Amino acid sequence: MSDEPTVLVIGGGATGAGVTRDLALRGVDVTLVDRGGLAGGTSGRSHGLLHSGARYAESDAAGAEECLRENRTLRSIAGECVRETGGLFVRLSDDNPDYFEEKLAACESIGIDTERLDGGAARELVPGLADDVAEAFRVPDGVIYPSRLVAANAADAERHGAAVHPHAPVESIEVGDGESPGGVTRVRVGGDLDATLEPEHVVNATGAWADRIADMAGVEVGMAPSRGVMVSVEHEGLGPVLNRCRDPDDGDIVVPHDGEVVLGTTSVPVDDPDEYETADWEVERSVAECAAMLPAVAEAPEVRRWWGVRPLYAPDEAGSDRRGISRGFTLIDHADDGVSNLFSVVGGKLTTYREMAEVTADRVCERLGVDEPCETADERLPGADDPTELDGFVERYGGTNPTDSDVVGVGR
């Protein structure tokens, strides 16, 4: 590895690994570092939903269209990193029928494939669905296994010349020294790497931790992270993802795994994405609300629980639960703040990581004078058809994460 990479990417979640892969495929000398194993932050502590866009259809049409495009792209390139389950938006008898109609119409306007079902047809599709389900409609949701997805991106980046270093935390950043006044000049990295790097450009892709890296460089981002709980319980045979068709609230998503379902989630503001309280009421409420759709989960044995922190970007946010913050993404060019070679990419969703990476790589390549197209939407990920190969990548880069620890590596 060169101590002078052209681009240093900080943060080994989906977005950081995606940026590294994208730049490597364009022939850029790029190094990725993360303080822990890859996908160990938000990416690997999510509920793993592959969004169809339906969740945002009536409130954020552009974001929903972005989800739909990337949903289709991931189904094409990611193979065993995703699971095609389909999804179902269900309305209980006390839920607002006007909201149901608005969401269904918005999905159809955007081009999301839907199929309307009455309560009986929905229960036929999903055995055990609550008798209180009045109606539903189908959408092309799915499931993402983030440990595999991130590791496959990293492996492809390395195959194209990138250097990938898990367990390599950034310790300090120097700005404005030497020949590049106003830019990052040196980045001290500890852990397994233990080196001082002198990159031409730096991409801060650390999600909910973006403010910490920005602060080292003397700039601000403005994250407004919120925590959410996921509870995995024993349950056999759920086919599609279940979504409660109401304004987003606690406990409105059930994600199927083999022999388990993941119930979630809550939204509680946190000040520190590493140090935050967790509460039993979050688990109890998530289970109870999800049980309104699928009653058997109320008494199902719990397998595991975990909390994740959403990387919400809202420098002026003053809300109480942060559910209203956009799930879109933002690329910040810190040249506007006096640091000429630093970018922060924040916000977004796991489903849209590849597009976030493409937009970021486009901007970096423009700055570098690199005139190569993005290939990540067309080039299939390595190991996509071989779960054993994918799980080998996961082990290489730090092991599995809570979202998919019941699936990834099983039977190896």
Buried (B, 14 or more C-beta within 10 A) or exposed (E): EEEEBBBBBBBBBBBBBBBBBBBBBBEBBBBBBBBBBBBBBBBBBBBBBBBBBBBBBBBBBEBBBBBBBBBEBBBEBBBBBBBEBBBBBBBBEEBEEEBBBBBBEBBBEBEBBBEEBEBEBBBEBBEBBBEBBBBBBBBBBBBBBBBBBBBBBBBBBBEBEBBBBBBBBBBEBBBBEEEBEBBBBBBBBBBEBEBEBBBBBBBBBBBBBBBBBBEBBBBBBBBBBBBBBBBBBEBEEBEBBBBBBBEBEBBBBBBBBEBBBBBBBBBBBBEEBEEBEBEEEBBEBBBBBBBBBBBBBEEBEBBEBBBBBBBBBBEEBEEEBBBBBBBBBBBBBBBEBBBBBBBBBBBBBBBBBBBBBBBBBBBBBEBBEBEEEBEBBEEEBBBBEEBEBBBBBBBBBBBBBBBBBBBBBEEE
